[in-house]
Amino acid sequence: MQILKVIALLMEYPDEQLWQSGEELMPLVAQEAPRLTGFVDELLAAPLLDQQAAWGEVFDRGCSTSLMLFEHVHAESRDRGQAMVDLMAQYEEAGLQLDCRELPDYLPMYLEYLSTRSPAEARQGLLDIAPILALLGGRLKEREAPWSQLFDALLEICGSSLRSDSVTKQVAGEKRDDTPEAMDAVWEEEQVKFIDDAASSCDSSPQQQYQRRFSQEAAPQYLDLSSGGRK
């Protein structure tokens, strides 16, 4: 399902390559996920630097909109480590290799992995994380971030009954963790530890540093997927 790889590209930090290949992506988007044509048009019509800044405001502040899947399930529990190992094993079995600066639960990477599987496997993989997709989509919609459309498109592709609107009441009652006050509190508490962590090699990837920065902050509600689905 190549559309999953396209959505992964649209979800990642905007770069020049996406802007250069945007026209090539449109036919596939129009055919496989027509609800996203408007999103892609608006994304690519804006200056790259503006979209990079907007992406950073949405995904790089606080943990409630983190693109790390297990942040919304395991937080910093011991289960998170084993879940990482299990997911890494799935990638390796599929022939995907990650370097030390990549975390296996990064959602765009998971989508790229699913794009290599059969349609049935890919849809099941999305269904396994449907509650996370709905939660992230709901939070993004609450913040009027256009990327929410990507999450509803994924839920539609896999046939889930969930949508970003399914969690409207939940996200409306959550405490925002991307405000200046919340960010200042995190930096004051984590500054020394963050600097120490940066001294290590593979353990100091930007994604891992990002997760540790926000691990002690008042976090959004975590999902319980124990009834089924990949962990």
BAFI-3210 file (N, C-alpha, C; in Angstrom, 3 decimals, decimal comma, padded with zeros to 6 digits):
// residues 231
n [1|2|3|4|5|6|7|8|9|10|11|12|13|14|15|16|17|18|19|20|21|22|23|24|25|26|27|28|29|30|31|32|33|34|35|36|37|38|39|40|41|42|43|44|45|46|47|48|49|50|51|52|53|54|55|56|57|58|59|60|61|62|63|64|65|66|67|68|69|70|71|72|73|74|75|76|77|78|79|80|81|82|83|84|85|86|87|88|89|90|91|92|93|94|95|96|97|98|99|100|101|102|103|104|105|106|107|108|109|110|111|112|113|114|115|116|117|118|119|120|121|122|123|124|125|126|127|128|129|130|131|132|133|134|135|136|137|138|139|140|141|142|143|144|145|146|147|148|149|150|151|152|153|154|155|156|157|158|159|160|161|162|163|164|165|166|167|168|169|170|171|172|173|174|175|176|177|178|179|180|181|182|183|184|185|186|187|188|189|190|191|192|193|194|195|196|197|198|199|200|201|202|203|204|205|206|207|208|209|210|211|212|213|214|215|216|217|218|219|220|221|222|223|224|225|226|227|228|229|230|231]
n.u [000,848|001,210|000,247|000,444|003,140|003,339|001,687|003,224|005,437|004,192|003,591|005,945|008,683|008,683|010,459|012,775|012,775|010,221|008,720|009,697|008,883|006,194|004,138|004,279|003,246|000,566|-001,303|-001,469|-002,384|-004,878|-006,171|-006,041|-006,452|-008,466|-009,520|-007,380|-006,377|-006,855|-005,458|-002,797|-002,445|-002,637|-000,552|001,780|001,564|002,302|005,153|008,159|009,713|007,847|006,054|007,718|008,196|005,600|005,124|006,977|005,869|003,604|004,311|006,655|006,496|005,810|004,364|001,929|001,196|003,081|004,818|005,711|004,707|004,556|004,712|002,174|001,063|002,728|004,264|006,881|007,243|008,447|007,498|007,698|010,280|010,449|008,425|009,557|011,670|010,279|008,927|011,080|012,094|010,118|010,489|013,078|012,656|011,184|013,085|013,906|016,189|017,335|019,132|021,143|020,045|017,373|014,093|011,994|009,245|008,426|005,954|005,758|007,756|006,724|004,512|005,809|006,904|004,507|003,668|005,072|003,929|001,345|-001,906|-003,922|-002,453|-001,381|-003,665|-004,553|-002,423|-002,760|-005,255|-004,533|-003,367|-005,326|-006,766|-004,746|-004,235|-006,694|-006,724|-004,468|-005,227|-007,527|-006,471|-004,893|-006,844|-008,254|-006,414|-006,505|-004,822|-003,759|-002,725|-004,271|-005,954|-004,522|-004,543|-007,230|-007,535|-005,926|-007,358|-009,652|-008,687|-008,030|-010,482|-011,545|-013,915|-013,408|-012,642|-011,087|-012,937|-014,047|-012,891|-013,412|-014,529|-012,758|-010,204|-010,763|-010,874|-008,313|-005,200|-003,192|000,088|001,835|002,094|003,745|004,226|004,071|006,171|008,361|008,385|009,099|011,685|013,064|013,050|014,267|016,695|019,469|019,666|019,082|021,268|023,321|022,500|022,990|025,595|026,034|026,188|024,516|022,316|021,624|019,996|018,067|015,315|015,123|016,098|014,111|011,908|012,726|012,878|010,244|009,250|008,692|006,732|003,366|001,419|-000,632|-003,623|-003,013|-003,266|-005,017|-004,294|-004,584|-006,551|-006,138|-004,168|-001,096|001,734]
n.v [-001,196|001,716|004,212|004,544|005,005|007,455|009,015|008,857|010,385|012,868|013,342|013,606|015,803|018,645|018,772|019,775|017,866|016,744|018,908|019,113|016,750|016,761|017,033|014,595|012,908|013,466|012,105|009,486|010,097|011,246|009,040|006,991|008,204|010,397|012,349|013,743|015,443|018,216|018,925|018,318|020,064|022,578|022,360|022,208|024,552|026,548|028,401|026,559|026,990|028,174|026,077|024,263|025,576|025,617|022,872|022,253|023,666|022,178|019,403|019,298|020,246|019,560|016,362|015,342|015,336|013,748|011,856|009,401|006,254|004,556|006,325|007,057|004,874|003,261|005,152|005,885|003,342|-000,002|-001,753|-000,478|-000,731|-003,473|-003,551|-001,980|-003,632|-005,837|-004,677|-003,827|-006,294|-007,164|-005,365|-006,059|-008,659|-008,128|-007,093|-004,488|-002,030|-000,240|002,596|003,746|006,145|006,118|005,434|002,650|003,005|005,343|006,981|007,660|005,910|003,442|003,423|003,338|000,802|-000,733|-000,203|-001,958|-004,364|-006,849|-005,796|-006,638|-007,189|-004,658|-003,097|-004,335|-003,734|-000,985|-000,948|-002,002|000,157|002,022|003,388|005,117|006,632|007,946|009,431|011,122|012,448|013,729|015,488|017,103|018,222|019,666|021,644|022,898|022,065|021,227|018,700|016,804|015,679|013,666|011,592|010,887|009,985|007,682|006,117|005,759|004,307|001,839|000,954|001,465|002,348|004,506|007,995|011,251|012,890|011,217|011,435|013,880|014,978|013,976|015,075|017,744|018,195|017,870|018,881|021,281|020,703|022,176|024,826|028,003|028,167|025,469|024,395|025,807|024,810|022,159|022,418|023,595|021,550|019,427|020,237|019,805|016,982|016,554|017,697|016,017|013,607|014,078|013,483|010,864|008,297|006,520|006,582|009,202|010,185|012,568|012,003|010,359|012,087|013,987|012,533|012,026|014,593|015,326|013,432|013,665|015,493|016,660|014,450|013,633|011,573|008,084|005,370|002,261|-000,620|-003,243|-005,053|-005,954|-005,808|-004,375|-003,955]
n.w [000,000|-001,197|-000,610|002,105|002,540|001,289|002,942|005,227|004,456|004,199|006,800|008,158|009,161|007,163|004,069|001,448|-000,567|-000,538|-001,453|-004,028|-005,204|-005,024|-007,014|-008,264|-006,394|-006,223|-008,058|-006,930|-004,359|-004,992|-006,007|-004,012|-001,512|-001,562|000,125|001,019|-000,882|-000,860|001,462|000,724|-001,436|-000,137|001,669|000,043|-001,314|000,357|001,637|002,157|004,507|006,207|006,612|007,865|010,273|011,290|011,564|013,570|015,731|016,183|016,482|017,941|020,472|023,687|024,750|024,037|021,374|020,272|017,820|018,440|018,879|021,188|023,254|023,839|024,925|026,647|027,975|030,151|031,134|031,982|030,118|027,745|026,693|026,011|024,128|022,144|021,370|020,362|018,188|016,655|015,939|014,207|012,094|011,251|010,418|008,198|006,606|006,977|008,028|010,811|012,004|014,813|015,454|015,081|016,169|016,612|017,025|015,846|014,199|011,310|010,394|011,091|009,411|006,946|007,121|007,159|004,598|003,075|003,452|002,865|001,626|003,444|005,793|006,230|006,718|009,053|010,715|010,971|012,205|014,644|015,910|015,907|018,051|018,976|016,694|016,402|018,772|018,503|016,150|017,086|019,002|017,380|015,733|017,634|018,080|015,729|013,700|010,513|009,951|011,163|009,349|008,108|009,919|010,147|007,564|007,571|009,392|007,952|005,759|006,898|007,668|010,163|012,701|014,206|014,508|014,403|015,608|017,452|019,918|020,971|023,369|025,291|024,607|024,819|027,498|028,377|029,824|028,339|027,117|025,705|026,134|026,862|029,630|030,475|028,980|030,011|032,617|032,191|031,077|033,217|035,074|033,759|032,667|033,479|033,393|030,726|029,410|030,331|029,214|026,553|026,169|025,540|022,925|020,814|022,459|022,489|020,493|018,613|018,779|021,064|023,022|022,904|023,875|026,523|027,552|028,020|029,702|032,427|032,641|033,268|031,818|028,927|028,842|028,889|026,606|026,861|025,482|026,002|025,420|022,959|019,930|018,655|020,732]
ca.u [000,000|002,115|-000,337|000,925|004,456|003,087|001,195|004,375|006,210|003,423|003,530|007,269|009,156|008,719|011,777|012,808|012,474|008,770|008,239|010,099|008,176|004,782|003,263|004,296|002,461|-000,844|-002,169|-001,686|-003,242|-006,218|-006,773|-006,102|-006,913|-008,917|-009,797|-006,141|-005,904|-006,845|-004,359|-001,526|-002,391|-002,362|000,776|002,823|001,405|002,917|006,624|008,696|010,132|006,644|005,510|008,635|007,925|004,291|005,296|007,664|004,926|002,607|004,831|007,903|006,231|004,999|004,333|000,581|001,121|004,279|004,653|006,212|003,508|004,524|004,537|000,756|000,630|003,570|004,996|008,249|007,206|009,361|006,900|008,067|011,514|010,148|007,629|010,519|012,405|009,368|008,670|012,333|012,191|009,224|011,151|014,214|012,104|010,710|014,235|014,159|017,292|017,329|020,390|020,986|019,360|015,977|013,312|011,048|007,833|008,156|004,797|006,062|008,536|005,785|003,720|006,665|006,946|003,232|003,552|005,742|003,190|000,159|-002,987|-004,603|-001,555|-001,259|-004,891|-004,567|-001,440|-003,382|-006,311|-003,885|-003,045|-006,432|-007,041|-003,705|-004,469|-007,849|-006,334|-003,601|-006,033|-008,397|-005,675|-004,496|-008,034|-008,524|-005,458|-006,704|-003,644|-004,251|-002,237|-005,310|-006,556|-003,754|-004,928|-008,550|-007,349|-005,420|-008,464|-010,554|-008,033|-008,076|-011,861|-011,906|-015,063|-012,907|-012,199|-010,608|-014,093|-014,451|-012,277|-013,571|-014,732|-011,543|-009,109|-011,184|-010,638|-006,908|-004,350|-002,219|001,487|002,652|002,063|005,038|004,385|004,370|007,493|009,338|008,450|009,846|013,097|013,647|013,196|015,048|017,837|020,728|019,614|019,100|022,649|024,085|022,110|023,529|026,984|026,122|026,154|023,233|021,242|021,395|019,329|017,104|014,016|015,199|016,200|012,777|011,039|013,137|012,580|008,863|008,805|008,252|005,688|002,002|001,209|-002,012|-004,059|-002,413|-004,227|-004,913|-004,537|-004,388|-007,580|-005,744|-003,379|000,341|002,296]
ca.v [000,000|002,846|005,426|004,667|005,646|008,853|009,668|008,975|011,541|014,078|013,493|013,928|017,179|019,018|019,032|020,206|016,737|016,627|019,999|018,849|015,564|016,875|016,792|013,168|012,205|013,810|011,071|008,403|010,634|011,413|007,723|006,166|008,969|011,677|013,339|014,460|016,283|019,603|019,075|018,330|021,314|023,690|022,152|022,508|025,919|027,449|028,345|025,446|027,427|028,386|024,778|023,678|026,231|025,155|021,483|022,277|024,120|021,138|018,088|019,380|020,924|018,687|014,958|014,899|015,133|013,032|010,847|008,151|005,504|004,000|007,418|007,155|003,599|002,812|006,258|005,486|002,073|-001,032|-002,403|000,247|-001,303|-004,743|-003,245|-001,518|-004,811|-006,641|-003,990|-003,885|-007,640|-007,194|-004,635|-006,838|-009,804|-007,605|-006,623|-003,074|-001,803|001,061|002,916|004,045|007,425|005,936|004,632|001,866|003,374|006,606|006,645|007,589|004,710|002,320|003,467|002,860|-000,649|-001,290|-000,053|-003,096|-005,576|-007,062|-004,894|-007,136|-006,971|-003,217|-002,621|-004,824|-002,951|000,299|-001,198|-002,224|001,441|002,940|004,306|006,150|007,513|008,795|010,354|012,146|013,246|014,586|016,567|018,020|018,965|020,620|022,743|023,396|021,704|020,508|017,316|015,904|014,996|012,459|010,543|010,416|009,220|006,361|005,382|005,400|003,278|000,533|000,575|001,660|003,221|005,652|009,190|012,259|013,400|010,241|011,740|015,316|015,306|013,651|016,022|019,078|018,302|017,642|020,031|021,461|020,617|022,916|026,249|028,487|027,824|024,045|024,170|026,327|023,885|020,978|022,748|023,837|020,280|018,452|020,839|019,147|015,622|016,617|017,954|014,811|012,584|014,395|013,058|009,494|008,210|006,105|006,949|010,643|010,593|013,655|011,474|009,905|013,280|014,596|011,785|012,203|015,959|015,483|012,249|013,983|016,513|016,178|013,917|013,335|010,237|007,027|004,405|000,870|-001,472|-004,621|-005,919|-006,436|-004,849|-004,428|-003,127]
ca.w [000,000|-001,326|-000,028|003,483|002,470|000,960|004,156|006,124|003,989|004,505|008,248|008,669|009,068|005,746|003,508|000,059|-001,443|-000,632|-002,302|-005,415|-005,722|-004,682|-008,159|-008,568|-005,382|-006,298|-008,657|-005,967|-003,304|-005,542|-006,223|-002,816|-000,346|-002,138|001,163|001,332|-001,981|-000,409|002,423|-000,006|-002,200|000,777|002,243|-000,919|-001,810|001,331|001,657|002,934|005,839|007,009|006,993|008,841|011,553|011,756|012,004|014,861|016,754|016,423|016,874|018,687|021,739|024,524|024,341|023,701|019,928|019,857|016,788|018,979|019,221|022,535|024,207|024,158|025,492|027,742|028,613|030,488|031,846|031,494|028,951|026,530|026,158|025,353|022,935|021,140|020,893|019,545|016,920|015,907|015,374|013,045|011,013|010,762|009,685|006,914|005,852|007,223|008,949|011,460|012,661|016,230|015,625|014,749|017,094|015,812|017,192|015,174|013,373|009,877|010,113|011,161|008,180|005,860|007,273|006,730|003,145|002,447|003,750|002,037|002,033|004,636|006,923|006,448|007,359|010,428|011,460|011,301|013,186|015,942|016,535|015,631|019,164|019,011|015,549|016,714|019,832|017,915|015,241|017,882|019,608|016,318|015,317|018,715|017,913|014,362|012,903|009,328|009,912|011,682|008,203|007,819|010,849|009,733|006,325|007,953|010,007|006,853|004,949|007,573|007,940|011,568|012,963|014,954|013,802|015,352|016,352|018,467|021,215|021,161|024,788|026,034|024,371|025,251|028,930|028,700|030,073|027,264|027,543|024,744|026,454|027,356|031,047|030,582|028,429|030,972|033,746|031,758|030,932|034,536|035,769|033,013|031,981|033,792|032,894|029,266|029,005|030,590|028,252|025,238|026,088|025,049|021,459|020,256|023,374|022,447|019,268|018,855|019,174|022,446|023,857|022,907|024,770|027,904|027,969|028,436|030,421|033,774|032,593|033,386|030,484|028,569|029,210|028,096|026,101|027,271|024,326|026,463|024,896|021,636|019,157|018,830|021,793]
c.u [000,885|001,562|000,128|002,308|004,310|002,610|002,322|005,222|005,508|003,396|004,870|007,581|009,309|010,146|011,675|012,418|010,974|008,205|008,552|009,302|006,671|003,838|003,200|003,422|000,960|-001,722|-002,477|-002,602|-004,682|-006,939|-007,016|-006,639|-007,378|-009,215|-008,568|-005,676|-005,837|-005,711|-003,028|-001,376|-002,007|-000,961|001,859|002,724|002,062|004,440|007,117|009,061|008,934|006,065|006,428|008,405|006,606|004,373|005,946|006,740|003,952|003,218|006,059|007,739|005,302|004,976|002,953|000,383|002,373|003,947|005,284|005,030|003,451|004,465|003,099|000,199|001,404|004,232|006,425|008,287|008,191|008,821|007,337|009,307|011,257|009,337|008,534|011,253|011,530|009,123|009,912|012,493|011,290|009,862|012,272|013,739|011,626|011,851|014,533|015,248|017,218|018,716|020,093|020,270|017,871|015,300|012,212|009,598|007,508|007,095|005,092|006,871|007,641|004,923|004,532|006,791|005,651|003,060|004,212|004,992|002,013|-000,935|-003,693|-003,750|-001,452|-002,494|-004,968|-003,577|-001,973|-004,483|-005,729|-003,616|-004,158|-006,753|-006,012|-003,913|-005,629|-007,491|-005,461|-004,386|-006,944|-007,658|-005,258|-005,682|-008,398|-007,626|-005,517|-005,470|-004,096|-003,797|-003,251|-005,933|-005,814|-004,209|-006,317|-008,449|-006,845|-006,523|-009,464|-009,973|-008,164|-009,492|-012,276|-013,123|-014,639|-012,527|-011,695|-011,747|-014,536|-013,937|-012,424|-013,680|-013,462|-010,476|-009,475|-010,900|-009,198|-006,176|-003,308|-000,802|002,410|002,619|003,444|005,282|004,754|005,768|008,579|009,504|009,263|011,334|013,758|013,926|014,192|016,360|019,139|020,760|019,712|020,517|023,505|023,772|022,768|024,965|027,132|025,938|024,774|022,072|020,911|020,767|018,337|015,754|014,036|015,317|014,841|011,867|011,421|012,823|011,199|008,370|008,271|007,122|004,326|001,546|-000,270|-002,364|-003,421|-003,471|-003,958|-005,288|-004,443|-005,423|-007,242|-004,936|-001,919|000,778|003,756]
c.v [001,248|004,127|005,618|005,315|007,124|009,615|009,831|010,180|012,853|014,372|013,922|015,419|017,569|019,272|019,347|019,093|016,564|017,697|019,728|017,698|015,629|016,544|015,309|012,385|012,368|012,742|009,932|008,872|010,731|010,080|006,977|006,891|010,349|012,748|014,201|015,396|017,754|019,877|019,196|019,627|022,488|023,582|022,646|023,913|026,928|027,355|027,239|025,867|027,662|027,059|024,063|024,268|025,748|023,725|021,435|022,703|023,020|019,884|018,138|020,080|020,053|017,270|014,511|014,695|014,440|011,998|009,521|007,348|005,083|005,068|007,469|005,866|003,266|003,938|005,785|004,158|001,082|-001,723|-001,742|-000,354|-002,596|-004,528|-002,770|-002,709|-005,638|-005,999|-003,987|-005,244|-007,780|-006,501|-005,470|-008,044|-009,378|-007,055|-005,147|-002,922|-000,382|001,324|003,399|005,365|007,334|005,057|003,916|002,320|004,747|006,339|006,647|006,349|003,473|002,266|002,980|001,347|-001,290|-001,206|-001,202|-004,406|-005,735|-006,098|-005,337|-006,901|-005,488|-002,672|-003,094|-004,053|-001,592|000,120|-001,396|-000,915|002,471|003,869|005,434|007,146|008,471|009,837|011,483|013,052|014,201|015,750|017,589|018,845|020,012|021,848|023,346|023,191|020,851|019,060|016,326|015,104|013,713|011,297|010,004|009,604|007,810|005,509|004,927|004,267|001,900|000,099|000,705|002,577|004,471|006,779|010,182|012,829|012,456|010,594|013,222|015,684|015,064|014,719|017,430|019,279|018,098|018,952|020,124|021,400|021,353|024,421|026,704|028,108|026,352|023,742|024,657|025,377|022,651|021,284|022,976|022,528|019,352|018,979|020,089|017,743|015,602|016,830|016,718|013,739|012,812|013,919|011,652|009,467|007,828|006,480|008,424|011,080|011,701|013,141|011,016|011,079|013,942|013,872|012,022|013,604|016,064|014,334|012,559|015,019|015,869|015,745|013,711|011,910|009,210|006,000|003,024|000,002|-002,961|-005,586|-006,461|-005,396|-004,936|-003,514|-002,871]
c.w [000,000|-000,714|001,407|003,515|002,144|002,198|005,166|005,744|004,340|005,997|008,838|008,555|007,610|005,265|002,020|-000,895|-001,626|-001,560|-003,778|-006,033|-005,491|-005,815|-008,512|-007,599|-005,587|-006,943|-007,684|-004,837|-003,795|-005,704|-004,914|-001,579|-000,794|-001,108|001,460|000,219|-001,585|000,550|001,695|-000,790|-001,300|001,370|001,285|-001,487|-000,881|001,248|002,583|004,352|006,755|007,487|007,989|010,226|012,136|012,274|013,383|015,986|017,136|017,040|017,774|020,027|022,571|023,986|023,873|022,205|019,405|018,793|017,187|019,521|020,681|023,616|024,688|024,746|026,760|028,531|028,882|031,246|031,237|030,251|027,654|025,881|025,411|024,091|021,802|020,523|019,967|018,184|016,042|015,231|014,151|011,846|010,402|009,965|008,300|006,065|005,998|008,274|009,503|012,024|014,078|016,482|015,315|015,792|016,326|015,938|016,612|014,110|011,879|009,495|010,135|009,905|006,990|005,905|006,765|005,213|002,393|002,656|002,791|002,489|003,303|005,886|007,260|007,161|008,809|011,287|011,846|012,333|014,582|016,670|016,320|016,798|019,275|017,877|015,820|017,763|019,298|016,967|015,984|018,510|018,555|015,833|016,361|018,583|016,509|013,495|011,721|009,247|010,481|010,545|007,843|008,684|010,530|008,446|006,634|008,555|008,945|006,023|005,591|007,926|009,388|011,679|013,713|014,012|014,845|016,177|017,464|019,849|021,562|022,634|025,591|025,853|024,820|026,732|029,344|028,950|028,967|027,819|026,584|024,987|026,928|028,810|031,223|030,063|029,382|032,144|033,401|031,684|032,285|035,252|035,097|032,460|032,230|033,222|031,372|028,758|029,210|029,555|026,904|025,077|025,541|023,544|020,955|021,155|023,302|021,139|019,579|019,318|020,632|023,397|023,984|023,898|026,225|028,414|028,575|029,314|031,810|033,793|032,796|032,007|030,196|028,941|028,289|027,733|026,650|026,086|024,696|025,916|023,516|020,917|019,509|019,932|021,531]
res [m|q|i|l|k|v|i|a|l|l|m|e|y|p|d|e|q|l|w|q|s|g|e|e|l|m|p|l|v|a|q|e|a|p|r|l|t|g|f|v|d|e|l|l|a|a|p|l|l|d|q|q|a|a|w|g|e|v|f|d|r|g|c|s|t|s|l|m|l|f|e|h|v|h|a|e|s|r|d|r|g|q|a|m|v|d|l|m|a|q|y|e|e|a|g|l|q|l|d|c|r|e|l|p|d|y|l|p|m|y|l|e|y|l|s|t|r|s|p|a|e|a|r|q|g|l|l|d|i|a|p|i|l|a|l|l|g|g|r|l|k|e|r|e|a|p|w|s|q|l|f|d|a|l|l|e|i|c|g|s|s|l|r|s|d|s|v|t|k|q|v|a|g|e|k|r|d|d|t|p|e|a|m|d|a|v|w|e|e|e|q|v|k|f|i|d|d|a|a|s|s|c|d|s|s|p|q|q|q|y|q|r|r|f|s|q|e|a|a|p|q|y|l|d|l|s|s|g|g|r|k]
***
